[in-house]
Amino acid sequence: MGPLVAGIGELLWDMLPSGKQLGGAPCNFAFHARQAGCDSLVISAVGKDKLGDELLQKLHQLDLSDRYIQKISFPTSTVSIRLNENGHPDYTIHEQVAWDFIQWNSQIKELAGKLDAVCFGSLAQRNRISQETIVSLILATRPDCLRIFDINLRQHYYSREIVVQSIMLADVLKLNDDELPAVAEFTGLSGDVRNQLTDLLIKLKLKYIVYTMGSKGSIIVNDREYSFVEAPSVKVADTVGAGDAFTAVFTAGILRGLPLSQVHRKATEIAALVCTKKGATPELPDIIF
């Protein structure tokens, strides 16, 4: 059995032009972490409706447990996605859906103390109920649990308060080149990208910053290393879930204590492979470090 990791937050159907696909960053993270050898869980909620039942069936097909998926009296979430000419997604995220109301309970509290890593974002914190559950989970983890904040700024569903608080709760900050300007504004950073990432790492006492730039590659920094890896040139089907795959493979490698350069190259390779497939959760070859 591998490290125990969880993604907490949104769980939904991505309504793509080609049809609906299982989605939500925490679920995508858990799926790809399982493919990378982790014991993975999703913590979220679905509605007592047909879409919710279908979503749980899909989790089973992907060998993901529904033990921590609450069934509640709000509709199962859907997200409308339009792909632009480069395969990059534009999202329309609907409100008052099941994952806005994830309830803190003794079952999640017990799980928190067992986790080796947990990944969370800003989107699922748009509603106070889920936000309080996410914060409670993070605070209930062991000191050696790797806490990953994959910022995922979407539409208007974030605030300076939530972003800064979440970074302060995290060991790892994952963000992309569209999100860095907002983080720089919220935290008073200046200078070029390298200075901003280094200053942020020190200022907020992070262990790692994972910074992705799409086709321009990615950077990972810690207090000893500054790693840059180019993105391979691939034929893009869509980029949905590629960032989540990167985060998952990075997490699996770090938990195994592997060298950062090796982990970075493998995360880049898998994210690029996901870009060649449709949907966020394609089955991939065994991820061997």
Secondary structure, DSSP 8 states (H G I E B T S, - for coil): ---EEEEES--EEEEETTEEEEE-HHHHHHHHHHHTT-EEEEEEEEESSHHHHHHHHHHHHTT-B-TTEEEESS--EEEEEEE-TTS-EEEEE-SS-GGGG----HHHHHHHTT-SEEEE-SGGGSSHHHHHHHHHHHHHS-TTSEEEEE----TT---HHHHHHHHHH-SEEEEETTTHHHHHHHHT--SSHHHHHHHHHHHTT-SEEEEE-GGG-EEEE-SS-EEEE-------S--TTHHHHHHHHHHHHHHTT--HHHHHHHHHHHHHHHHTSSSS----S----
